[in-house]
Amino acid sequence: MAASFTDGEPGGPDAAAAAGRLRRTSTSLAGADVVAYERFVAARRRHGKAHPETAAALDGAVEVPLRVAAAAAELADLAAALASRGNPRLRGDAATSCWLAAAAASAASVMVAENLASEPSDPRIAVARASALAARAAATSLDP
């Protein structure tokens, strides 16, 4: 909402377009997460842990929360900018969006790490963690 009412404000129509893109991305990832995890569970039941199909399905179950973390970090940055320089009447809405995005990035990062618990050196864990840290930094920048 804060991005939709930015005419004449910093961010302007670009913020609204970015927010719309992130909304569409997030909506599609929510459905993709369910599908990816179901595929992983089915492959593991069918083939066990050490099978190429199970490994491929695990990659899918990791990819979705990794993309969620990245999208949430991008949203946190956008929302923090809107809270700081956007429509002052919508600062609370933008700040709330920022904190919710930071929580989503952190939760997605945990899911990546949990899905890769047997491979703690997998670089995707660090990528997800970096997204979560960036999102939290954007949110804490709004603290009074």
N, C-alpha and C positions, 0 to 999 in steps of 0.2 A: 504494500500500500504506500509506503513512504516513497518508493521509487516512482510510483505512478503520479505523484503530485510534486514533481520537481521542476515544472516549467519555470524558467527564469532562475532556477536554483542551481548550485553546483551539481554536476552529474547530468542534469537535464534529460532529454530523451534517451541518451545513451544508457543512463542508469535504469530507466524503465525497460529498455530492450534487454539489457543484461539480466535484470530480475526476471523477465518473462522467460528468457532462455534457461536460466537456472531453475525456474519452477517446472518447466517441461522436462528438463534433465532429471530433476529429483523425482518427479512423478514416475517417469519411466524406470528409474533405478529401483524404486520401491517394488514394482512388480518383478523386475529382473532379479532382485535379491531372492525372492521366494522361489522362483524357477531355478535359479542356480543352485540354491541349497538343496532343493528337492532332487535335482540331478545328482548332486554329490552323494546324498543319502542313498539313492537308488543304486548308484554305481558301487558304492561301498558294500551294500547288502548283496549285490549280485556277484561282485568280484573280490571283495576284501580290500585291504589297505594297499597292498603292493601290486597294483595292476595299472597299466597305462590309462585305461578308461577312468579309473578312480582318480589318478593324478590329474588328468585333464579336467575332470569335474571339479576337483579341488581348486584348480587354477581359476575356474569360473566363479567359484564361491568366494575366492579371494578378490578377484577383479572388481566385483560389484561394490563391496564396501570400500575398496581402494578408490574407486571413482566417486563414491558418496563423500569420502573424506576430502577429496580434491574440490568437489563442487561446493561442499559446505565451507571450506576455507575461502573459496572465492566469494561466496555469499557473505561470509563474515566481514571480509574486506569492504565489500560494497555497502553493507549495512552500517559499518563503522563510519564510512565516509559520509553516508546520508545522515547519520546521527550527529556527526560533528559539523557538517557544512550544508546539510539539506534544509528542508522546511522545518523551522524550529517547532512548529506545532505538532510535528510528527516525530520528534526526537525519541520519545518513549517507544513508539512502534518500531523505529529503526534499531534502537538499542536492544529491544526485546528480540528482534530478528537476529541481531548479531550474536546474542548469548545463546539463542536456540541453535544457530548454525554452529557455534563453538561446541555445544553439547553433541550435536550430530556428528561433527568431525571426530570428536573424542571417542564416541561410541563406535563409530566405524573403524577407527584405528584399533580399538580393542578387539573388534571382530576379526580384523586382518591378522593381528598377533595371535589370537586364539586359533584361527584356522591354520596358521602356520606354526603352531606350538612345537611340532616335531622338527621344524627347521628354523631355529631362532636366528640364524645368520642370513636368512632370506632378505634381500634388499627391499622388498616391498613393505616389510615391517617398518623400516626407517622412513620410507616415503610416506606411509600413512601417518606415522608419528609426527613427521614434519608438517603435514597438513593440519593435524590437530593442534600442534603448538602454535602455528601461524594463526589459526582461528581463535585460539584462546588469547593470543597477544592482541588481536584486533578487539576482542571483547574487553579485555582488561584496560585497553587504552581509553575506554569510555568511563572508567571509574572516576567518580568525583574527586 
